[in-house]
Amino acid sequence: PRYLMGVGYEQDIVHAVRSGIDMFDCVLPTRNARNAQAFTRSGRMNLKNAKFAEDDAPIDSSCDCATCTGGYSRAYIRHLLNASESMAGSLVATHNLRHFQRLMLD
């Protein structure tokens, strides 16, 4: 295997894969999750943003992760984040990790 450490941005990963890299190690999906940032196909979203206060949609309606299919809305996750509940980071991390898995499948 060809290993590249510390690369986490989607465009960098795609470029590295095209260059023959097949293994990565990066904290970006989980670190960003703890800081309320979710990755989606249309870009990143900050789930602490007030516009999500009453948003009953999942993080990404096209995502099949346990967070998005488990009934956790953007509003609920925002509430957990604002209440400093550790479950919030776990829910967003679950989504972010699946997002990157799907990136590799595509």
C-alpha positions in Angstrom: 0.0 0.0 0.0 1.0 3.6 -0.6 0.4 5.6 2.5 -0.1 9.4 2.8 -0.5 10.9 6.3 -2.3 14.1 7.2 -4.2 14.7 3.9 -7.9 15.3 4.5 -9.4 17.8 2.2 -11.5 16.1 -0.5 -9.7 17.6 -3.5 -6.4 16.5 -2.0 -7.6 13.0 -1.4 -9.0 12.7 -5.0 -5.7 14.0 -6.4 -3.7 11.6 -4.2 -5.8 8.6 -5.3 -5.3 9.5 -8.9 -1.6 9.6 -8.2 -1.6 6.1 -6.8 -2.1 6.6 -3.0 -4.4 4.1 -1.5 -4.2 4.7 2.3 -4.8 7.8 4.4 -4.6 8.9 8.0 -6.3 12.1 8.9 -8.2 13.6 11.8 -10.2 16.1 9.7 -13.6 14.3 9.6 -13.6 13.8 13.4 -12.0 17.0 14.5 -14.3 19.0 12.3 -17.2 17.1 13.6 -16.3 18.1 17.2 -16.3 21.7 15.9 -19.9 21.4 14.4 -18.7 21.1 10.8 -20.4 18.5 8.6 -19.2 17.5 5.1 -21.8 17.1 2.3 -21.6 16.7 -1.4 -22.6 20.4 -1.8 -19.9 21.6 0.7 -19.3 22.0 4.4 -21.9 23.2 6.8 -21.6 24.6 10.3 -24.4 23.0 12.2 -24.2 25.7 15.0 -25.5 28.2 12.4 -28.8 29.7 13.6 -30.4 28.8 10.3 -30.5 25.2 11.4 -32.4 25.9 14.6 -35.7 24.6 13.2 -34.4 22.5 10.3 -35.9 19.0 10.6 -33.8 17.6 7.6 -31.0 15.2 8.1 -27.5 16.6 7.6 -27.5 15.2 4.0 -30.7 13.7 2.6 -28.6 11.6 0.1 -26.5 10.1 2.9 -27.0 6.5 4.2 -25.1 6.9 7.5 -26.6 6.0 10.8 -26.9 9.7 11.7 -28.8 10.7 8.5 -31.0 7.7 8.4 -31.5 7.5 12.2 -33.9 10.5 12.5 -31.3 13.0 13.8 -32.2 16.4 12.4 -30.0 19.4 11.9 -32.0 21.2 14.5 -31.5 18.4 17.1 -27.8 18.1 16.4 -27.5 21.9 16.6 -29.2 21.7 20.0 -26.8 19.0 21.2 -23.8 21.1 20.0 -25.0 24.2 21.8 -25.6 22.2 24.9 -22.0 20.8 24.7 -23.4 17.2 24.6 -20.7 14.8 23.5 -23.2 12.8 21.5 -23.3 15.7 19.0 -19.7 15.2 18.0 -20.3 11.4 17.7 -23.3 12.0 15.4 -21.5 14.4 13.1 -18.3 12.3 13.1 -20.4 9.2 12.1 -21.8 11.3 9.2 -18.4 12.8 8.2 -16.6 9.4 8.1 -19.4 7.9 5.9 -19.1 11.0 3.7 -15.4 10.2 3.1 -16.1 6.5 2.6 -18.7 7.4 -0.1 -16.1 9.7 -1.7 -13.8 6.7 -2.1 -16.6 4.6 -3.5 -17.4 7.2 -6.2 
